[in-house]
Amino acid sequence: MSSGSEANRSPGRRGTLWFGLLGLVGLWICALLVELPEMERDLGAGVLERLRSAGFHRLSVGVDGRDVTLTGAVAGPRAAASARQLAGAEPGVRVVLDATSEAPIGLPWLRAARSSDGLWILEGTLPDAASRDAVLALFGGAGGGDADALALDPESASAQWLPLMEALPDTLRALENVSFEAGAGTLSVAGVLRDGERYPELIGILRNKAEGHGMVFENRVAILPGQQSKPSEIQ
């Protein structure tokens, strides 16, 4: 009799064990569902902090598990690649999906004026630290230039015209009270030239350099009185 009653009770025990296991699985799934959103929030916050610290203030971050999606507008492929690299460096990120779009042309701008002691005073917005270092090396090598006056905005600033800057310091050496502004598709140069005969050549060089980089040249260069070039040569 006892063996029969044990046999009769065993299905009930097995059922109890299965219900117990199912309960544990249910609890595990519930815990996972509670933990997952929190993990995603932490991951998204970490990626966003990295982007903000690098100047990406208008990008948004979506997280699905450990996969991160970037949305928003950037200046171009270079800025998008930088954002992807930053997001991928966050611990826990598995994949970075790029859903950013290229913003309308919004070039950085750089305004510079040469002081009487030959130092350049710089102001502007550049796409990244590498661009800022390059500009400071070109115009601040003699002690001029202030890194704090050059803001970084990788979302709306492109490095498109930066190669043009390499030729400007030497080209503008002949001008006094010289200043220029580059950006928004325009290179504007102001200053005074003592040698009127050099005027057509200098203006031609500046115009060719600007147009070669897809920019419009705005001429605000004056010739010292008494040193005028021929009217037909002044543009």
C-alpha positions as a LaTeX table, in Angstrom:
\begin{tabular}{lrrr}
\hline
Residue & $x$ (\AA) & $y$ (\AA) & $z$ (\AA) \\
\hline
Met1 & 0.00 & 0.00 & 0.00 \\
Ser2 & 2.71 & 2.47 & 0.80 \\
Ser3 & 4.44 & 1.99 & $-2.58$ \\
Gly4 & 1.15 & 2.65 & $-4.35$ \\
Ser5 & 0.51 & 5.82 & $-2.39$ \\
Glu6 & 4.07 & 7.02 & $-3.17$ \\
Ala7 & 3.42 & 6.43 & $-6.86$ \\
Asn8 & 0.18 & 8.33 & $-6.64$ \\
Arg9 & 1.88 & 11.30 & $-4.98$ \\
Ser10 & 4.85 & 11.51 & $-7.43$ \\
Pro11 & 2.90 & 13.21 & $-10.27$ \\
Gly12 & 1.82 & 15.86 & $-7.82$ \\
Arg13 & 5.40 & 16.44 & $-6.77$ \\
Arg14 & 6.54 & 16.70 & $-10.36$ \\
Gly15 & 3.78 & 19.20 & $-11.02$ \\
Thr16 & 4.82 & 21.24 & $-8.01$ \\
Leu17 & 8.45 & 21.26 & $-9.23$ \\
Trp18 & 7.41 & 22.42 & $-12.70$ \\
Phe19 & 5.29 & 25.20 & $-11.26$ \\
Gly20 & 8.21 & 26.20 & $-9.07$ \\
Leu21 & 10.59 & 26.30 & $-12.02$ \\
Leu22 & 8.11 & 28.28 & $-14.08$ \\
Gly23 & 7.77 & 30.72 & $-11.22$ \\
Leu24 & 11.53 & 31.17 & $-11.01$ \\
Val25 & 11.74 & 31.73 & $-14.78$ \\
Gly26 & 8.93 & 34.26 & $-14.55$ \\
Leu27 & 10.69 & 36.09 & $-11.74$ \\
Trp28 & 13.94 & 36.11 & $-13.76$ \\
Ile29 & 12.17 & 37.54 & $-16.81$ \\
Cys30 & 10.48 & 40.20 & $-14.70$ \\
Ala31 & 13.82 & 41.15 & $-13.13$ \\
Leu32 & 15.41 & 41.31 & $-16.57$ \\
Leu33 & 12.63 & 43.52 & $-17.90$ \\
Val34 & 13.07 & 45.86 & $-14.95$ \\
Glu35 & 16.87 & 45.87 & $-15.21$ \\
Leu36 & 17.07 & 46.29 & $-19.01$ \\
Pro37 & 15.54 & 49.78 & $-19.23$ \\
Glu38 & 17.79 & 50.92 & $-16.40$ \\
Met39 & 20.85 & 49.52 & $-18.19$ \\
Glu40 & 19.77 & 51.20 & $-21.42$ \\
Arg41 & 19.30 & 54.52 & $-19.61$ \\
Asp42 & 22.77 & 54.30 & $-18.08$ \\
Leu43 & 24.32 & 53.35 & $-21.40$ \\
Gly44 & 22.55 & 56.17 & $-23.23$ \\
Ala45 & 23.55 & 58.68 & $-20.56$ \\
Gly46 & 27.19 & 57.63 & $-20.82$ \\
Val47 & 27.22 & 57.95 & $-24.62$ \\
Leu48 & 25.46 & 61.31 & $-24.44$ \\
Glu49 & 28.00 & 62.62 & $-21.94$ \\
Arg50 & 30.86 & 61.63 & $-24.24$ \\
Leu51 & 29.22 & 63.39 & $-27.18$ \\
Arg52 & 28.46 & 66.55 & $-25.19$ \\
Ser53 & 32.03 & 66.80 & $-23.91$ \\
Ala54 & 33.25 & 66.72 & $-27.53$ \\
Gly55 & 30.88 & 69.46 & $-28.66$ \\
Phe56 & 28.00 & 67.37 & $-30.04$ \\
His57 & 25.12 & 69.20 & $-28.37$ \\
Arg58 & 22.37 & 68.51 & $-30.89$ \\
Leu59 & 22.70 & 64.77 & $-31.36$ \\
Ser60 & 20.26 & 62.33 & $-29.78$ \\
Val61 & 21.00 & 58.81 & $-28.56$ \\
Gly62 & 18.67 & 55.81 & $-28.73$ \\
Val63 & 19.50 & 52.52 & $-27.02$ \\
Asp64 & 18.11 & 49.06 & $-27.73$ \\
Gly65 & 19.82 & 46.60 & $-25.43$ \\
Arg66 & 23.49 & 47.31 & $-26.09$ \\
Asp67 & 22.94 & 48.77 & $-29.56$ \\
Val68 & 23.17 & 52.56 & $-29.84$ \\
Thr69 & 21.58 & 54.69 & $-32.57$ \\
Leu70 & 22.71 & 58.26 & $-33.21$ \\
Thr71 & 20.27 & 60.75 & $-34.71$ \\
Gly72 & 20.49 & 64.44 & $-35.50$ \\
Ala73 & 22.37 & 66.66 & $-37.94$ \\
Val74 & 26.14 & 66.87 & $-38.36$ \\
Ala75 & 28.32 & 68.92 & $-40.65$ \\
Gly76 & 29.48 & 65.98 & $-42.76$ \\
Pro77 & 31.10 & 62.52 & $-42.85$ \\
Arg78 & 34.05 & 63.59 & $-40.72$ \\
Ala79 & 31.82 & 64.74 & $-37.85$ \\
Ala80 & 29.62 & 61.65 & $-38.16$ \\
Ala81 & 32.65 & 59.35 & $-37.96$ \\
Ser82 & 33.88 & 61.18 & $-34.87$ \\
Ala83 & 30.47 & 60.80 & $-33.19$ \\
Arg84 & 30.39 & 57.06 & $-33.99$ \\
Gln85 & 33.86 & 56.59 & $-32.57$ \\
Leu86 & 32.95 & 58.40 & $-29.36$ \\
Ala87 & 29.75 & 56.37 & $-28.91$ \\
Gly88 & 31.54 & 53.09 & $-29.56$ \\
Ala89 & 34.13 & 53.89 & $-26.89$ \\
Glu90 & 31.49 & 53.81 & $-24.14$ \\
Pro91 & 31.83 & 50.55 & $-22.13$ \\
Gly92 & 28.94 & 48.21 & $-22.81$ \\
Val93 & 28.15 & 49.44 & $-26.32$ \\
Arg94 & 28.04 & 46.61 & $-28.85$ \\
Val95 & 27.00 & 48.33 & $-32.08$ \\
Val96 & 26.68 & 51.99 & $-33.10$ \\
Leu97 & 24.09 & 52.70 & $-35.78$ \\
Asp98 & 24.44 & 56.01 & $-37.61$ \\
Ala99 & 21.11 & 57.64 & $-38.44$ \\
Thr100 & 22.52 & 61.17 & $-38.54$ \\
Ser101 & 21.90 & 63.45 & $-41.50$ \\
Glu102 & 24.20 & 65.99 & $-43.08$ \\
Ala103 & 23.25 & 69.52 & $-42.15$ \\
Pro104 & 22.87 & 72.25 & $-44.76$ \\
Ile105 & 26.15 & 73.95 & $-45.59$ \\
Gly106 & 27.17 & 75.69 & $-42.41$ \\
Leu107 & 30.89 & 76.22 & $-42.58$ \\
Pro108 & 32.84 & 77.27 & $-39.54$ \\
Trp109 & 34.00 & 80.81 & $-39.45$ \\
Leu110 & 37.30 & 82.33 & $-38.50$ \\
Arg111 & 37.96 & 86.00 & $-37.92$ \\
Ala112 & 41.55 & 87.16 & $-37.58$ \\
Ala113 & 43.29 & 90.51 & $-37.27$ \\
Arg114 & 47.02 & 91.17 & $-37.11$ \\
Ser115 & 48.08 & 93.54 & $-34.38$ \\
Ser116 & 50.77 & 96.20 & $-34.71$ \\
Asp117 & 53.34 & 93.89 & $-33.13$ \\
Gly118 & 52.66 & 91.24 & $-35.76$ \\
Leu119 & 50.56 & 88.86 & $-33.65$ \\
Trp120 & 47.29 & 87.45 & $-34.94$ \\
Ile121 & 44.16 & 87.80 & $-32.80$ \\
Leu122 & 41.80 & 84.93 & $-33.59$ \\
Glu123 & 38.13 & 84.31 & $-33.00$ \\
Gly124 & 35.78 & 81.73 & $-34.43$ \\
Thr125 & 34.15 & 78.30 & $-34.45$ \\
Leu126 & 35.91 & 75.18 & $-35.72$ \\
Pro127 & 34.80 & 71.55 & $-36.10$ \\
Asp128 & 37.27 & 69.84 & $-33.78$ \\
Ala129 & 40.40 & 70.13 & $-31.69$ \\
Ala130 & 42.65 & 69.06 & $-34.58$ \\
Ser131 & 41.36 & 71.96 & $-36.70$ \\
Arg132 & 41.86 & 74.37 & $-33.83$ \\
Asp133 & 45.43 & 73.17 & $-33.29$ \\
Ala134 & 46.14 & 73.58 & $-37.01$ \\
Val135 & 44.81 & 77.15 & $-37.06$ \\
Leu136 & 46.74 & 78.08 & $-33.93$ \\
Ala137 & 49.92 & 76.65 & $-35.44$ \\
Leu138 & 49.42 & 78.72 & $-38.60$ \\
Phe139 & 48.50 & 82.03 & $-37.00$ \\
Gly140 & 49.67 & 81.68 & $-33.42$ \\
Gly141 & 53.15 & 80.35 & $-33.92$ \\
Ala142 & 54.73 & 83.63 & $-32.85$ \\
Gly143 & 52.72 & 83.79 & $-29.64$ \\
Gly144 & 49.46 & 85.09 & $-31.02$ \\
Gly145 & 46.12 & 83.33 & $-30.95$ \\
Asp146 & 43.95 & 82.30 & $-28.06$ \\
Ala147 & 42.58 & 78.76 & $-27.98$ \\
Asp148 & 39.73 & 79.89 & $-25.71$ \\
Ala149 & 38.49 & 82.23 & $-28.46$ \\
Leu150 & 38.08 & 79.32 & $-30.87$ \\
Ala151 & 34.95 & 77.34 & $-30.03$ \\
Leu152 & 34.31 & 73.78 & $-31.23$ \\
Asp153 & 31.06 & 72.78 & $-32.94$ \\
Pro154 & 31.39 & 69.48 & $-34.83$ \\
Glu155 & 27.66 & 69.42 & $-35.64$ \\
Ser156 & 27.56 & 72.54 & $-37.78$ \\
Ala157 & 31.21 & 73.28 & $-38.51$ \\
Ser158 & 33.05 & 71.65 & $-41.39$ \\
Ala159 & 36.76 & 71.68 & $-42.12$ \\
Gln160 & 36.13 & 72.38 & $-45.81$ \\
Trp161 & 38.04 & 75.65 & $-46.09$ \\
Leu162 & 40.85 & 74.92 & $-43.64$ \\
Pro163 & 43.41 & 74.09 & $-46.37$ \\
Leu164 & 42.93 & 77.65 & $-47.63$ \\
Met165 & 44.25 & 78.94 & $-44.29$ \\
Glu166 & 47.67 & 77.41 & $-44.94$ \\
Ala167 & 48.43 & 79.96 & $-47.65$ \\
Leu168 & 46.96 & 83.05 & $-46.02$ \\
Pro169 & 49.67 & 84.14 & $-43.55$ \\
Asp170 & 52.32 & 84.55 & $-46.28$ \\
Thr171 & 49.88 & 85.97 & $-48.82$ \\
Leu172 & 48.68 & 88.66 & $-46.40$ \\
Arg173 & 52.15 & 89.62 & $-45.25$ \\
Ala174 & 52.25 & 92.60 & $-47.63$ \\
Leu175 & 49.14 & 94.20 & $-46.11$ \\
Glu176 & 49.03 & 96.60 & $-43.18$ \\
Asn177 & 46.13 & 96.74 & $-40.71$ \\
Val178 & 45.11 & 93.41 & $-42.18$ \\
Ser179 & 42.15 & 91.35 & $-41.11$ \\
Phe180 & 40.06 & 88.64 & $-42.70$ \\
Glu181 & 36.98 & 86.58 & $-42.11$ \\
Ala182 & 36.37 & 83.15 & $-43.59$ \\
Gly183 & 33.19 & 81.14 & $-43.41$ \\
Ala184 & 29.69 & 80.72 & $-44.81$ \\
Gly185 & 31.22 & 80.28 & $-48.26$ \\
Thr186 & 33.01 & 83.65 & $-48.25$ \\
Leu187 & 36.55 & 84.87 & $-47.74$ \\
Ser188 & 36.60 & 88.57 & $-46.87$ \\
Val189 & 39.96 & 90.37 & $-46.65$ \\
Ala190 & 40.60 & 93.93 & $-45.49$ \\
Gly191 & 43.83 & 95.88 & $-45.21$ \\
Val192 & 46.04 & 98.55 & $-46.70$ \\
Leu193 & 48.63 & 97.98 & $-49.43$ \\
Arg194 & 51.49 & 100.45 & $-49.85$ \\
Asp195 & 52.68 & 99.17 & $-53.22$ \\
Gly196 & 49.87 & 99.88 & $-55.67$ \\
Glu197 & 51.61 & 97.97 & $-58.44$ \\
Arg198 & 51.25 & 94.75 & $-56.47$ \\
Tyr199 & 47.52 & 95.25 & $-55.98$ \\
Pro200 & 46.21 & 93.36 & $-59.06$ \\
Glu201 & 48.51 & 90.42 & $-58.42$ \\
Leu202 & 47.64 & 90.17 & $-54.72$ \\
Ile203 & 43.89 & 90.43 & $-55.31$ \\
Gly204 & 44.13 & 87.87 & $-58.10$ \\
Ile205 & 45.94 & 85.42 & $-55.82$ \\
Leu206 & 43.39 & 85.82 & $-53.04$ \\
Arg207 & 40.45 & 85.47 & $-55.43$ \\
Asn208 & 41.92 & 82.35 & $-57.05$ \\
Lys209 & 42.62 & 80.76 & $-53.67$ \\
Ala210 & 39.09 & 81.46 & $-52.45$ \\
Glu211 & 37.41 & 80.21 & $-55.62$ \\
Gly212 & 39.66 & 77.16 & $-55.63$ \\
His213 & 38.08 & 76.20 & $-52.31$ \\
Gly214 & 34.55 & 76.93 & $-53.40$ \\
Met215 & 34.36 & 80.32 & $-51.69$ \\
Val216 & 33.38 & 83.78 & $-52.86$ \\
Phe217 & 36.08 & 86.42 & $-52.43$ \\
Glu218 & 35.12 & 89.77 & $-50.91$ \\
Asn219 & 37.77 & 92.41 & $-51.52$ \\
Arg220 & 38.08 & 95.16 & $-48.91$ \\
Val221 & 41.74 & 95.95 & $-49.54$ \\
Ala222 & 42.66 & 99.61 & $-50.01$ \\
Ile223 & 45.74 & 101.16 & $-51.56$ \\
Leu224 & 47.70 & 103.80 & $-49.69$ \\
Pro225 & 46.83 & 107.26 & $-51.15$ \\
Gly226 & 49.24 & 108.30 & $-53.85$ \\
Gln227 & 50.01 & 104.69 & $-54.76$ \\
Gln228 & 46.92 & 103.92 & $-56.82$ \\
Ser229 & 46.99 & 101.26 & $-59.47$ \\
Lys230 & 45.19 & 101.73 & $-62.76$ \\
Pro231 & 41.38 & 101.80 & $-62.28$ \\
Ser232 & 40.90 & 98.96 & $-64.74$ \\
Glu233 & 43.17 & 96.77 & $-62.64$ \\
Ile234 & 41.34 & 97.35 & $-59.35$ \\
Gln235 & 38.65 & 94.76 & $-58.70$ \\
\hline
\end{tabular}
